[in-house]
Amino acid sequence: MDFNILVDYVAQLFNGKGGLVKGCIERLDRNGADIVALENPILVSTNTTQWHVFAAFGTLKGGRSDWLIEKCTELGASSVTPLLTERSPSISDNRVDRLQRVILAAAKQCQRLHEMTLNTPSKVCDILPIVSRSKLSFIATAEATPVLNVLTSSKQDSIGSIIVGPEGDFTDAEVKLILEAGARAVGLGPHRLRVETATIALLATAMLWSDC
């Protein structure tokens, strides 16, 4: 299998799909490393908590999308989908390639055995069937009921979706479509948050709530 170094010296190696093996580094130089497996690979099952992120971060600059993806990986999101909206209509192909590398680096850093999936960019209309099928879907919107109040009144579940709009927020028409598909609007406090801040705040809250 195609394994990557997770820890140095007596190394743990993983393939991003739950495969794990201990190995010994025999040689290490600037060109790479020779590693000998010390045991047969084992397969670790995936976490039962599965939150899927839909965030309109295509227009973020200055490494902010890298930070969003890195923290989603660390927090345990199952997948992230770049959301294409009226105010964030595109994301470049080279940006997607870079984000895949960010996911791998973050997975190694936090010892995550199952890599987070980066889905192909989707329009709002494309995610409506997903929202309709989800038991829990939350959309971050201004002046909505605080997220903790919404979670308290919701039946606890470990699988769901969170949806965060672009700089400038969703249009009213987009919010209407998402709510009609079955999402619940949640508020994240009195201040206007950047896309990456709102995404991480909502994901972290949902993950902790699922594990209670």
C-alpha positions as CSV (number, residue, x, y, z in Angstrom):
1,M,0.0,0.0,0.0
2,D,1.0,3.6,-0.5
3,F,1.8,4.7,3.1
4,N,3.0,8.1,4.3
5,I,5.2,8.9,7.3
6,L,3.1,9.9,10.3
7,V,5.7,9.9,13.1
8,D,9.5,9.9,13.0
9,Y,12.0,7.2,14.1
10,V,9.9,4.2,15.2
11,A,7.3,5.5,12.7
12,Q,3.6,4.9,12.4
13,L,2.6,4.9,8.7
14,F,-0.9,5.4,7.3
15,N,-2.5,5.4,3.9
16,G,-5.4,7.8,4.7
17,K,-8.0,5.0,4.5
18,G,-7.6,3.6,8.0
19,G,-4.5,1.4,7.3
20,L,-1.9,1.6,10.0
21,V,1.5,-0.1,10.5
22,K,4.5,0.5,12.7
23,G,7.9,0.7,11.0
24,C,11.6,1.4,11.7
25,I,13.4,4.1,9.7
26,E,16.7,2.5,8.4
27,R,17.9,5.5,6.3
28,L,16.8,9.1,6.2
29,D,18.2,11.8,3.9
30,R,17.0,14.8,1.8
31,N,15.8,12.4,-0.9
32,G,13.5,10.4,1.4
33,A,13.6,7.5,3.8
34,D,13.8,3.7,3.8
35,I,11.4,2.2,6.3
36,V,11.0,-1.5,7.3
37,A,7.6,-2.6,8.6
38,L,7.7,-4.1,12.1
39,E,4.3,-5.7,11.9
40,N,1.5,-6.5,9.6
41,P,-0.8,-3.5,8.7
42,I,-4.1,-3.2,10.7
43,L,-7.3,-1.5,9.6
44,V,-8.8,1.1,11.9
45,S,-12.5,1.7,11.5
46,T,-13.7,5.2,10.7
47,N,-15.2,7.5,13.3
48,T,-18.9,7.2,13.7
49,T,-19.2,11.0,13.9
50,Q,-19.6,12.4,10.4
51,W,-20.1,16.1,9.8
52,H,-20.0,17.4,6.2
53,V,-19.1,21.0,5.6
54,F,-20.4,23.1,2.7
55,A,-18.6,26.4,2.7
56,A,-18.3,29.2,0.2
57,F,-14.6,30.0,0.5
58,G,-13.6,30.2,-3.2
59,T,-12.8,33.9,-3.1
60,L,-10.8,33.8,0.2
61,K,-7.3,35.2,0.0
62,G,-4.1,35.2,2.0
63,G,-4.1,31.6,3.0
64,R,-7.5,31.8,4.7
65,S,-8.9,28.9,2.7
66,D,-5.8,26.8,3.6
67,W,-6.5,27.6,7.3
68,L,-10.2,26.6,6.9
69,I,-9.3,23.3,5.3
70,E,-6.5,22.6,7.9
71,K,-8.8,23.1,10.8
72,C,-11.7,21.2,9.4
73,T,-9.2,18.3,9.0
74,E,-8.0,18.6,12.6
75,L,-11.5,18.8,14.0
76,G,-12.6,15.7,12.2
77,A,-15.0,16.8,9.4
78,S,-15.8,13.9,7.1
79,S,-15.8,16.1,4.0
80,V,-15.6,19.7,2.8
81,T,-17.4,20.9,-0.3
82,P,-16.5,24.3,-1.8
83,L,-19.8,25.9,-2.3
84,L,-20.4,28.1,-5.3
85,T,-22.8,30.9,-4.7
86,E,-23.9,34.1,-6.4
87,R,-21.3,36.0,-4.3
88,S,-18.6,33.3,-4.5
89,P,-19.1,31.8,-8.0
90,S,-15.9,30.0,-8.6
91,I,-12.7,28.4,-7.2
92,S,-9.6,27.8,-9.3
93,D,-8.3,24.3,-10.1
94,N,-4.9,25.0,-8.7
95,R,-6.5,26.1,-5.4
96,V,-8.2,22.7,-5.2
97,D,-4.9,20.9,-5.8
98,R,-3.2,22.9,-3.1
99,L,-6.0,22.2,-0.6
100,Q,-5.5,18.4,-1.2
101,R,-1.9,18.9,0.0
102,V,-3.1,20.9,3.0
103,I,-5.4,18.0,4.0
104,L,-2.5,15.4,3.8
105,A,-0.2,17.6,5.9
106,A,-2.9,18.3,8.5
107,A,-3.9,14.6,8.7
108,K,-0.2,13.7,9.4
109,Q,0.2,16.4,11.9
110,C,-2.9,15.5,14.0
111,Q,-2.5,11.7,13.4
112,R,-5.8,11.4,11.6
113,L,-5.9,7.9,10.0
114,H,-8.8,8.7,7.6
115,E,-8.2,11.6,5.3
116,M,-10.9,14.2,5.0
117,T,-12.6,14.2,1.6
118,L,-12.4,17.4,-0.5
119,N,-15.4,17.2,-2.8
120,T,-15.7,18.9,-6.2
121,P,-17.2,22.4,-6.0
122,S,-21.0,22.4,-6.0
123,K,-23.7,25.0,-6.6
124,V,-26.4,25.7,-4.0
125,C,-29.0,23.9,-6.2
126,D,-26.7,20.8,-6.2
127,I,-26.6,20.4,-2.5
128,L,-30.4,20.7,-1.9
129,P,-31.0,16.9,-2.3
130,I,-28.3,16.3,0.2
131,V,-29.9,18.7,2.7
132,S,-33.3,17.1,2.1
133,R,-31.9,13.6,2.9
134,S,-29.9,14.8,6.0
135,K,-31.5,14.3,9.5
136,L,-29.5,17.4,10.6
137,S,-28.5,20.3,8.4
138,F,-27.6,23.7,9.8
139,I,-27.0,27.0,7.9
140,A,-25.3,29.9,9.5
141,T,-27.3,33.0,9.0
142,A,-27.4,36.4,10.7
143,E,-29.9,37.1,13.4
144,A,-31.0,33.4,13.6
145,T,-31.6,31.5,16.8
146,P,-28.3,30.9,18.6
147,V,-26.8,27.6,17.6
148,L,-26.7,26.2,21.2
149,N,-30.4,26.8,21.6
150,V,-31.1,25.0,18.3
151,L,-28.9,22.0,19.3
152,T,-30.6,21.8,22.7
153,S,-34.0,21.4,21.0
154,S,-32.7,19.0,18.3
155,K,-32.4,15.2,18.6
156,Q,-28.8,14.4,19.1
157,D,-27.1,12.7,16.1
158,S,-23.6,12.1,14.9
159,I,-24.2,12.7,11.2
160,G,-25.1,16.0,9.6
161,S,-24.2,18.9,7.4
162,I,-23.2,22.5,8.1
163,I,-23.5,25.2,5.5
164,V,-21.7,28.5,5.5
165,G,-22.1,31.3,3.0
166,P,-19.5,33.6,1.4
167,E,-18.2,37.1,2.3
168,G,-21.3,39.2,2.0
169,D,-23.5,36.2,3.0
170,F,-26.0,34.2,0.9
171,T,-28.6,36.0,-1.0
172,D,-32.1,35.9,0.4
173,A,-33.1,33.5,-2.5
174,E,-30.3,31.1,-1.6
175,V,-31.2,31.0,2.1
176,K,-34.9,30.4,1.2
177,L,-33.9,27.4,-1.0
178,I,-31.7,25.9,1.6
179,L,-34.3,26.3,4.4
180,E,-37.0,24.9,2.3
181,A,-34.8,21.8,1.6
182,G,-34.9,21.2,5.4
183,A,-31.9,23.0,6.9
184,R,-32.2,24.9,10.2
185,A,-30.9,28.4,10.5
186,V,-28.4,29.0,13.4
187,G,-26.8,32.1,14.7
188,L,-23.1,32.3,15.8
189,G,-23.2,35.4,18.0
190,P,-23.7,39.2,17.7
191,H,-20.7,39.8,15.4
192,R,-20.2,39.4,11.7
193,L,-17.8,36.5,11.2
194,R,-15.5,35.7,8.4
195,V,-16.3,32.5,6.4
196,E,-13.5,30.5,7.9
197,T,-14.3,31.7,11.5
198,A,-18.0,30.8,11.1
199,T,-17.2,27.4,9.6
200,I,-14.8,26.4,12.4
201,A,-17.1,27.7,15.1
202,L,-20.1,25.8,13.8
203,L,-18.1,22.6,13.1
204,A,-16.4,22.6,16.5
205,T,-19.8,23.1,18.2
206,A,-21.5,20.3,16.2
207,M,-18.6,17.9,16.8
208,L,-18.6,18.5,20.6
209,W,-22.4,18.2,20.7
210,S,-22.3,14.9,18.8
211,D,-19.8,13.5,21.3
212,C,-21.7,14.4,24.4
